[in-house]
């Protein structure tokens, strides 16, 4: 979780991590790192895209309370019937998150191929103002004047948009397959193994999807999993 700075439902793990113990593979030194030494960012950290360190342990500081913190994720708040920014009983929040995850094929079920994935395969693109305006224009030209790419404002003035929306708008349907690899029938961001798929087959389909999105909308998708020994470009 610290390597990826896992984010979901309005919270990232960097908010609760107070220390990471890591091994420097070159020197053999073990160090206790404070959060500000981990370079946490959106879906990233100092440990990602490098083989120099191994994470040995993570220390979290959690708040003991029967009610959650403010609900910052609209879909979760709606599922709970709560107003955004308010809290809800922790047990109810946990069950609601699991329900939402199952609905997207993101809770592993050995009998359900839709859950045979590494989770979301692409990160949501973050665009500057000009880039998002260009995406909006392109979407209206291709999809009609009512087309509205999702927009989630970032603190620095940029805008995050939805990779899943881009994938489907580029013509890739949920459940669409290439041999033993398929987009999940429930979640366009998940590339799933239907049984016997190879790495080459999965990455080939991922590249096809990314090329289709870039050709259609001019937005480059980046893989969220770290690819080991497999070039992306």
Steps between C-alpha positions, in 0.01 A plus 500: 500500500775760557668416168178580314367749755172315455204731463131412506166645610635842588806397701862409428720296732749786528244666729544229765860382448741629765804294409644258243787262572703437188807303396760658275592208277836650412635569846288260704398788725156496662346841561182631662361765265258775597214574256670809358795282393270268302404756231137394504300622198199387298543123456871536564784523750879499522487118492318470169685453170823413680660175612736657753280457809278233650218593737529286815227648721248781515369678809150648484339737746124446507236698684301301756138604452169332416434750221703548183670818394325729250371311196676655201399254229158572351412141405577375852300779663202427272519127578485580870225758456725758665593853406848553358734631768322327786600179678323165533532193725825321418343156459249641251776677308703179479205298372410771248856509365505120462162511324625763256823306441314176433274682255812598302660156515767625739463240777670175403267208428670186363183413308459843338739588217401866526701510824815346349689824454761726656229758570481816294753469218523871410532807718254784456672768286568838660490780242586867511228752419585512130517123475161451665343770281635319192353172628160666549508639145599166355228319696233740371624459142496120516216424740265795473452830675375333819823301550664592828826328601508458879696773675645481850689824584849466649638744761761628252239604244527193280210260443486124540277318255375142482708240315197268501288767328770554237532126434128450444466825303784379274287200407624227734205327665490329835551129447682553168770238460815412313545127543532420869523868601190713546383824648293423805129490423450722806787747492674632187826566684567136587677273253414146602648157441222269382726199549842431350579854382866592453668824599562577133130461418392721790750777426416489128133565575595773748714670235213474250266670747750776581566563129126518431446757775796711388393491136143595582550751780869594506540377858778256591405227747767367737491154658443490874676166569879502482607295197807288572707401199225615264536826305191719484598719206 
